[in-house]
Amino acid sequence: MSRKIPENDFLLIGKFRLRQIRVQRDSCNFPDKLKELFGFDHLGMECTSSLNSMNDDNDHYNKSWQIQSTLVSSTDEWSYQNAWDLESVPYLGERAIYGGGGYLVDMNAGPSAISKISELMLKSWIDTRTRAFFVEFVLYNPNVNMYSSVMIVFEYSSPGTLTKSFQIYTTPLSHYSTSKEIMSLVFEIVFFLLTIFLSYIEIKKIRLVSLKTYFKMFWNKLSMFMLILCYTSMAIFIERFRVITQILRQYRSHGRDSYINFSLAILWDCILFYILALLTVITMIKLLKLLMLNQKLKYLFSMMEYVNTPLKYFAFIYIISLLAFACCGHLLFGASLAGYKSFGDSFMVLIECTFRIVNFNQYLEFHPDLGPVFILLFIFIFVFGLMNMFTVIVMNAQKSLRQNGVRQDDQLGLMIKYLVGNIRRMFR
C-alpha cells in the first residue's frame, strides 16, 4: 500500500460526466441475401461499421435506441448534443478522432450516481453501436493548488474489442495569487515590452528601406515571423485568461450543481505551449547567427557547407532505417510492449534508443529470442554503422577545407576577444 502524502489529496470539482459517441444503425453495407442466409433479420442483429464522419449518429431518441424522437432535450442522455453546445474539443484516440459531441449524462458522486448507472445498464445505454465511451471529471488539490482535468476513454471496435486510454492535464488556474505566479507576471510584462521594442526596431528598418527590399533578406522574414508569433501568443494568452476566469466564475456560482468544463482552457493552453516552443526554436536560430561571429563556430558552419549533399543522403538513409525498425518493432512487440503499441510510439522509442537503450530487460522477458536480436541489430546499424558514416563525412569535410586553404580566422578571434574584454570591464 502506497504511503499517503499531501500531493495525493484530490477533491472532485462539480459533477462528473459520462459521454458516448455512436454510429448509425446499419452503418455498414451488408447484402440482403447474406442477411437472410445468416438470419440477421430474425435474430434482430444489425451490421455496424467503424466510426467516421459519415456514419456518426446525431439523432435524438426516446428512452431507447430503437425509438427516435423529434423532441430535443438538452438534459436527456438519449438526445445528441454537439461540440458547440458542450464547449468540448475533439479527442485523438487509438482507433479514430472523436468529436466533442455525443450522448452524455452529468451526475454527482454518491448513491444517486450508482442508481443512475444501473438504470443505464438495464436500458442498454452502451451497446454494439457505441464506439467511444468517455468518463470526464475535474479534480483539485488544495495542497499544491493544482487542477487536473481527467478523461478516461474506452474505444470499441466493430468486432467488439476494447481499447483503453486516458488523458490527464494538470495546471494551476488561479493566476497571480502566490509569489511564484507574481514572478511569472513580471516575466510576462517583460515579454510584452520586448515585443513592443522589437516591433519598433523592425518598423524602423522598413522605413529606412522599402517593404519589398526588407522582405528580400531571410533574417528579416524570420524576424517578422517571430513578431507575428509574439502577438499571436499574447492574443491566445488573453483568450486563455478569459476562459479560465469564466470557468472559475461558473464554479463559484454553481458549485457542485454542474460539470466544470476545462476543455477550451486546455485547448488554448496547448496551442500557447506549441507557439512558444516554435518561438523558442526561431530564437535559437537567430542566436546561431550571432554565434557565427565566433571563429570556431564559423569554421564549423563553413565545414557543413562542404558536406551539404552527403549529409542529405545520410539523413535520408537514417530516416529510412529508423522507419524500417519502427515498423518491424511494432509488428514484433506491439501486442506485448507498451512502447510499441502503435507505429508512432515505436518510432519515438527507437529515437530514444539511438542515444541510450531503455529497459533492456523487457525485451528479454517478453521476447527472449527475437528481443536481443532486434536490439543488437539496431545497435550495430545505428551506432557502429550510421554513426561511423557521419564521422567519416565530417572528417572528409575537414580535409577538404584544409586542401582548399580555408582556415580559422585568427583576426576575427582577436577582435571578438577584445569586445568580450571590454564588456567584462563595463560590469566590474
PyMOL commands that set and color helices and strands:
alter all, ss='L'
color gray80, all
select helices_A, chain A and resi 6-8+32-38+40-43+83-86+111-122+179-208+211-214+218-257+263-291+295-306+308-333+338-340+343-355+361-366+370-403+410-426
alter helices_A, ss='H'
color red, helices_A
select strands_A, chain A and resi 11-22+91-92+97-98+103-107+130-141+146-156+162-171
alter strands_A, ss='S'
color yellow, strands_A
deselect
rebuild
show_as cartoon
